[in-house]
């Protein structure tokens, strides 16, 4: 059994998905599911948030990531750091001030090949006005604002 099938088999078995542990605190998740169950690859491939499926999921950084298809799950598994959102999927605007906020799927942007999420569409509109400034400030706080 290859690593992907093993990871998916473990993650997909009911009752074996364990609560998030310390490392997952650095990934925005709800009940152990990363970024609201949205397929992170969809932001790149379809330029929009796409719901992931329980059929295609894997564990990375102690949380479950859901995908819309085998192909997007495979792409993520080959290069998770490319597709995973910056700041663990927490709000990029809040991180710029050293605080942590949840995010919503519709508040997103890709800049320089990286995915950024925000807590509201209004916050993302502000971020898009001066993204480099937000990124510089958020990079100063990440990951210490959340992960110690």
Beta strands, then each sheet from edge to edge (+ up, - down):
strand 1: 29-30
strand 2: 33-34
strand 3: 53-60
strand 4: 63-67
strand 5: 108-111
strand 6: 114-117
sheet 1: 1+ 2-
sheet 2: 3+ 4-
sheet 3: 5+ 6-
end
